[in-house]
Amino acid sequence: MSSAARARLAVGALFGIVVITVSWWALALWPVEADAPEWLLRTREVCFGSTADSLPNAAGWLLLIGQPAGMVLLLAVVWGHELRGGMALLTSRSAGQLAVGVLSASMVVGLGATINRVRTARNEPFSTGAAKLEQQLTRISDSAPALALIDQTGRDLTLATFRGRPVIVTFAFAHCQTVCPRVVQDVLAARSQADGPSAAVLVVTLDPWRDTPSRLPTIAQAWGLGADAHVLSGEPEAVERTLNAWRIPRTRNQKNGDILHPTVVYVIDAAGRITYAVNGTADMIAAAVRAL
């Protein structure tokens, strides 16, 4: 292959990367409604993830930015000389200059549209399938196990205390600095997102030896628990019985006391029955509350 042919091929590859990148970004960011085709919504979620405002998640942005940058870098490393020669040949002609100018202007317009898309999405979230979250839930309708523990105010609480309204039950411990605070915040955010009667929140400690009733006020403050949100503890034997009854698997690290556990969230209906068990984001938990 001649050097001129390699130069044309390198320039063609660059333009191909640009076209693929534009298509990729359009697929990820073009506003769509909740009644958009299912295949489109599924494709966007699988490829780019989804956040509450329907923008790509962190992995999605990494893919959108990193993949084209990596392809251009690879092209520059493998065919750098040919690419420079091809661009010089292209811009030496009027038609080539026009093509490069149109492409550059399109990229500027696209960048501006992307910035505007992100800015407006933060202010006015729109739906890209969030309304269909309820369809992903599996209804359980099991009797809730017994739960009788002490909250941060020193009161003895049971599930019967909240009969007639929804309850969100999850499990965490204060010394956890990674998963537990996120689970608690997701539950609190879900309660504020859900329509209808406000759900009570119960967070049962997984570590009654350190999360003693006397420490619960400090834990509640650290987690930002407001009205109708309770962190529960009690005698270790009573808490352990409760955790076993709710079938919460857990393993304690004997060296540092940390506890390995799932991030399960139970949504209880007004009749005191477990309606949904959720391992997901605040959006999914809120969808479960709305679906009661």
Contacts in CASP RR format, 6 or more apart in sequence:
PFRMAT RR
TARGET T0000
AUTHOR 0000-0000-0000
METHOD contacts of the structure
MODEL  1
MSSAARARLAVGALFGIVVITVSWWALALWPVEADAPEWLLRTREVCFGS
TADSLPNAAGWLLLIGQPAGMVLLLAVVWGHELRGGMALLTSRSAGQLAV
GVLSASMVVGLGATINRVRTARNEPFSTGAAKLEQQLTRISDSAPALALI
DQTGRDLTLATFRGRPVIVTFAFAHCQTVCPRVVQDVLAARSQADGPSAA
VLVVTLDPWRDTPSRLPTIAQAWGLGADAHVLSGEPEAVERTLNAWRIPR
TRNQKNGDILHPTVVYVIDAAGRITYAVNGTADMIAAAVRAL
1 9 0 8 1.000
3 82 0 8 1.000
4 89 0 8 1.000
6 79 0 8 1.000
6 82 0 8 1.000
7 82 0 8 1.000
7 83 0 8 1.000
7 85 0 8 1.000
7 86 0 8 1.000
7 89 0 8 1.000
8 86 0 8 1.000
8 89 0 8 1.000
9 79 0 8 1.000
9 82 0 8 1.000
10 75 0 8 1.000
10 79 0 8 1.000
10 80 0 8 1.000
10 82 0 8 1.000
10 83 0 8 1.000
10 85 0 8 1.000
10 86 0 8 1.000
11 83 0 8 1.000
11 86 0 8 1.000
11 87 0 8 1.000
11 89 0 8 1.000
11 90 0 8 1.000
13 75 0 8 1.000
13 79 0 8 1.000
14 72 0 8 1.000
14 75 0 8 1.000
14 83 0 8 1.000
14 87 0 8 1.000
15 103 0 8 1.000
17 68 0 8 1.000
17 71 0 8 1.000
17 72 0 8 1.000
17 75 0 8 1.000
18 103 0 8 1.000
18 107 0 8 1.000
20 68 0 8 1.000
21 68 0 8 1.000
22 106 0 8 1.000
22 110 0 8 1.000
24 64 0 8 1.000
24 67 0 8 1.000
24 68 0 8 1.000
25 64 0 8 1.000
25 110 0 8 1.000
25 114 0 8 1.000
27 43 0 8 1.000
27 44 0 8 1.000
27 47 0 8 1.000
27 48 0 8 1.000
28 44 0 8 1.000
28 47 0 8 1.000
28 48 0 8 1.000
28 56 0 8 1.000
28 60 0 8 1.000
28 64 0 8 1.000
29 55 0 8 1.000
29 56 0 8 1.000
29 114 0 8 1.000
29 117 0 8 1.000
31 117 0 8 1.000
31 126 0 8 1.000
32 40 0 8 1.000
32 41 0 8 1.000
32 44 0 8 1.000
32 128 0 8 1.000
33 126 0 8 1.000
33 127 0 8 1.000
34 127 0 8 1.000
34 128 0 8 1.000
34 129 0 8 1.000
34 130 0 8 1.000
34 131 0 8 1.000
34 132 0 8 1.000
36 128 0 8 1.000
36 129 0 8 1.000
41 128 0 8 1.000
41 129 0 8 1.000
41 132 0 8 1.000
44 50 0 8 1.000
44 128 0 8 1.000
45 128 0 8 1.000
47 60 0 8 1.000
47 63 0 8 1.000
48 56 0 8 1.000
48 57 0 8 1.000
48 59 0 8 1.000
48 60 0 8 1.000
48 61 0 8 1.000
48 63 0 8 1.000
48 64 0 8 1.000
49 56 0 8 1.000
49 57 0 8 1.000
49 59 0 8 1.000
49 60 0 8 1.000
50 56 0 8 1.000
50 57 0 8 1.000
50 128 0 8 1.000
50 130 0 8 1.000
51 57 0 8 1.000
52 125 0 8 1.000
52 130 0 8 1.000
52 281 0 8 1.000
52 282 0 8 1.000
52 283 0 8 1.000
53 121 0 8 1.000
53 122 0 8 1.000
53 125 0 8 1.000
53 126 0 8 1.000
54 121 0 8 1.000
54 125 0 8 1.000
54 126 0 8 1.000
54 127 0 8 1.000
54 128 0 8 1.000
54 129 0 8 1.000
54 130 0 8 1.000
55 118 0 8 1.000
55 121 0 8 1.000
56 63 0 8 1.000
56 64 0 8 1.000
75 83 0 8 1.000
76 83 0 8 1.000
90 96 0 8 1.000
90 97 0 8 1.000
90 99 0 8 1.000
90 100 0 8 1.000
91 97 0 8 1.000
91 100 0 8 1.000
130 283 0 8 1.000
130 287 0 8 1.000
133 283 0 8 1.000
133 284 0 8 1.000
133 287 0 8 1.000
134 287 0 8 1.000
134 288 0 8 1.000
134 290 0 8 1.000
134 291 0 8 1.000
136 284 0 8 1.000
136 287 0 8 1.000
137 276 0 8 1.000
137 278 0 8 1.000
137 284 0 8 1.000
137 287 0 8 1.000
137 288 0 8 1.000
137 291 0 8 1.000
138 276 0 8 1.000
139 275 0 8 1.000
139 276 0 8 1.000
139 291 0 8 1.000
140 274 0 8 1.000
140 275 0 8 1.000
140 276 0 8 1.000
140 277 0 8 1.000
141 273 0 8 1.000
141 274 0 8 1.000
141 275 0 8 1.000
142 273 0 8 1.000
142 274 0 8 1.000
143 272 0 8 1.000
143 273 0 8 1.000
143 274 0 8 1.000
144 159 0 8 1.000
144 169 0 8 1.000
144 266 0 8 1.000
144 268 0 8 1.000
144 272 0 8 1.000
144 273 0 8 1.000
144 274 0 8 1.000
145 242 0 8 1.000
145 245 0 8 1.000
145 246 0 8 1.000
146 158 0 8 1.000
146 159 0 8 1.000
146 242 0 8 1.000
146 245 0 8 1.000
147 157 0 8 1.000
147 158 0 8 1.000
147 159 0 8 1.000
147 169 0 8 1.000
147 202 0 8 1.000
147 204 0 8 1.000
147 232 0 8 1.000
147 242 0 8 1.000
147 245 0 8 1.000
147 246 0 8 1.000
148 156 0 8 1.000
148 157 0 8 1.000
148 158 0 8 1.000
148 238 0 8 1.000
148 242 0 8 1.000
149 156 0 8 1.000
149 157 0 8 1.000
149 204 0 8 1.000
149 232 0 8 1.000
149 233 0 8 1.000
149 234 0 8 1.000
149 238 0 8 1.000
149 239 0 8 1.000
149 242 0 8 1.000
150 156 0 8 1.000
150 157 0 8 1.000
150 213 0 8 1.000
150 216 0 8 1.000
150 232 0 8 1.000
150 233 0 8 1.000
150 234 0 8 1.000
151 157 0 8 1.000
151 216 0 8 1.000
151 230 0 8 1.000
151 231 0 8 1.000
151 232 0 8 1.000
152 216 0 8 1.000
152 217 0 8 1.000
152 219 0 8 1.000
152 220 0 8 1.000
152 225 0 8 1.000
152 230 0 8 1.000
152 231 0 8 1.000
153 217 0 8 1.000
154 213 0 8 1.000
154 216 0 8 1.000
157 202 0 8 1.000
157 230 0 8 1.000
157 232 0 8 1.000
159 167 0 8 1.000
159 268 0 8 1.000
159 272 0 8 1.000
162 200 0 8 1.000
162 268 0 8 1.000
163 270 0 8 1.000
163 271 0 8 1.000
163 272 0 8 1.000
164 270 0 8 1.000
164 271 0 8 1.000
164 272 0 8 1.000
165 197 0 8 1.000
165 198 0 8 1.000
165 199 0 8 1.000
165 200 0 8 1.000
165 270 0 8 1.000
166 197 0 8 1.000
166 199 0 8 1.000
166 200 0 8 1.000
166 267 0 8 1.000
166 268 0 8 1.000
166 269 0 8 1.000
166 270 0 8 1.000
166 289 0 8 1.000
166 292 0 8 1.000
167 199 0 8 1.000
167 200 0 8 1.000
167 201 0 8 1.000
167 202 0 8 1.000
167 267 0 8 1.000
167 268 0 8 1.000
167 272 0 8 1.000
168 187 0 8 1.000
168 190 0 8 1.000
168 191 0 8 1.000
168 199 0 8 1.000
168 200 0 8 1.000
168 201 0 8 1.000
168 202 0 8 1.000
168 265 0 8 1.000
168 266 0 8 1.000
168 267 0 8 1.000
168 268 0 8 1.000
168 285 0 8 1.000
168 289 0 8 1.000
169 202 0 8 1.000
169 204 0 8 1.000
169 246 0 8 1.000
169 265 0 8 1.000
169 266 0 8 1.000
169 267 0 8 1.000
169 268 0 8 1.000
170 183 0 8 1.000
170 184 0 8 1.000
170 187 0 8 1.000
170 201 0 8 1.000
170 202 0 8 1.000
170 203 0 8 1.000
170 204 0 8 1.000
170 263 0 8 1.000
170 264 0 8 1.000
170 265 0 8 1.000
170 266 0 8 1.000
171 203 0 8 1.000
171 204 0 8 1.000
171 205 0 8 1.000
171 206 0 8 1.000
171 243 0 8 1.000
171 246 0 8 1.000
171 248 0 8 1.000
171 261 0 8 1.000
171 264 0 8 1.000
172 179 0 8 1.000
172 180 0 8 1.000
172 181 0 8 1.000
172 183 0 8 1.000
172 184 0 8 1.000
172 203 0 8 1.000
172 204 0 8 1.000
172 205 0 8 1.000
172 206 0 8 1.000
173 180 0 8 1.000
173 205 0 8 1.000
173 206 0 8 1.000
173 207 0 8 1.000
173 210 0 8 1.000
173 211 0 8 1.000
173 259 0 8 1.000
174 180 0 8 1.000
174 205 0 8 1.000
174 207 0 8 1.000
174 210 0 8 1.000
174 211 0 8 1.000
174 215 0 8 1.000
174 219 0 8 1.000
174 222 0 8 1.000
175 207 0 8 1.000
175 210 0 8 1.000
175 257 0 8 1.000
175 258 0 8 1.000
176 258 0 8 1.000
176 259 0 8 1.000
179 263 0 8 1.000
181 223 0 8 1.000
183 263 0 8 1.000
183 265 0 8 1.000
184 203 0 8 1.000
184 223 0 8 1.000
184 225 0 8 1.000
185 223 0 8 1.000
185 282 0 8 1.000
186 265 0 8 1.000
186 280 0 8 1.000
186 281 0 8 1.000
186 282 0 8 1.000
186 285 0 8 1.000
187 201 0 8 1.000
187 203 0 8 1.000
187 265 0 8 1.000
187 282 0 8 1.000
187 285 0 8 1.000
188 201 0 8 1.000
188 224 0 8 1.000
188 225 0 8 1.000
188 229 0 8 1.000
189 282 0 8 1.000
189 286 0 8 1.000
190 282 0 8 1.000
190 283 0 8 1.000
190 284 0 8 1.000
190 285 0 8 1.000
190 286 0 8 1.000
190 288 0 8 1.000
190 289 0 8 1.000
191 198 0 8 1.000
191 199 0 8 1.000
191 201 0 8 1.000
191 229 0 8 1.000
191 286 0 8 1.000
191 289 0 8 1.000
193 282 0 8 1.000
193 283 0 8 1.000
193 286 0 8 1.000
194 286 0 8 1.000
194 289 0 8 1.000
194 290 0 8 1.000
195 290 0 8 1.000
196 290 0 8 1.000
197 270 0 8 1.000
198 228 0 8 1.000
199 228 0 8 1.000
199 267 0 8 1.000
199 289 0 8 1.000
200 228 0 8 1.000
200 229 0 8 1.000
200 230 0 8 1.000
201 225 0 8 1.000
201 228 0 8 1.000
201 229 0 8 1.000
201 230 0 8 1.000
202 230 0 8 1.000
202 232 0 8 1.000
203 223 0 8 1.000
203 225 0 8 1.000
203 229 0 8 1.000
203 230 0 8 1.000
203 231 0 8 1.000
203 232 0 8 1.000
204 232 0 8 1.000
204 233 0 8 1.000
204 239 0 8 1.000
204 242 0 8 1.000
204 243 0 8 1.000
204 246 0 8 1.000
205 211 0 8 1.000
205 219 0 8 1.000
205 231 0 8 1.000
205 232 0 8 1.000
205 233 0 8 1.000
205 239 0 8 1.000
206 243 0 8 1.000
206 248 0 8 1.000
206 250 0 8 1.000
206 259 0 8 1.000
206 261 0 8 1.000
207 257 0 8 1.000
207 259 0 8 1.000
208 233 0 8 1.000
208 234 0 8 1.000
208 235 0 8 1.000
208 236 0 8 1.000
208 238 0 8 1.000
208 239 0 8 1.000
208 240 0 8 1.000
209 236 0 8 1.000
211 219 0 8 1.000
211 231 0 8 1.000
211 233 0 8 1.000
212 233 0 8 1.000
212 234 0 8 1.000
213 233 0 8 1.000
213 234 0 8 1.000
215 233 0 8 1.000
216 231 0 8 1.000
216 232 0 8 1.000
216 233 0 8 1.000
219 231 0 8 1.000
220 226 0 8 1.000
220 229 0 8 1.000
220 230 0 8 1.000
220 231 0 8 1.000
223 231 0 8 1.000
225 231 0 8 1.000
233 239 0 8 1.000
243 250 0 8 1.000
246 266 0 8 1.000
248 261 0 8 1.000
248 262 0 8 1.000
248 264 0 8 1.000
249 261 0 8 1.000
249 262 0 8 1.000
250 259 0 8 1.000
250 260 0 8 1.000
250 261 0 8 1.000
251 259 0 8 1.000
251 260 0 8 1.000
251 261 0 8 1.000
252 258 0 8 1.000
252 259 0 8 1.000
252 260 0 8 1.000
253 259 0 8 1.000
253 260 0 8 1.000
262 279 0 8 1.000
263 279 0 8 1.000
263 280 0 8 1.000
264 277 0 8 1.000
264 278 0 8 1.000
264 279 0 8 1.000
265 277 0 8 1.000
265 278 0 8 1.000
265 279 0 8 1.000
265 280 0 8 1.000
265 285 0 8 1.000
265 288 0 8 1.000
266 274 0 8 1.000
266 276 0 8 1.000
266 277 0 8 1.000
266 278 0 8 1.000
267 274 0 8 1.000
267 275 0 8 1.000
267 276 0 8 1.000
267 277 0 8 1.000
267 278 0 8 1.000
267 285 0 8 1.000
267 288 0 8 1.000
267 289 0 8 1.000
267 292 0 8 1.000
268 274 0 8 1.000
268 275 0 8 1.000
269 275 0 8 1.000
269 292 0 8 1.000
270 292 0 8 1.000
275 288 0 8 1.000
275 291 0 8 1.000
275 292 0 8 1.000
276 288 0 8 1.000
276 291 0 8 1.000
278 284 0 8 1.000
278 285 0 8 1.000
278 288 0 8 1.000
END
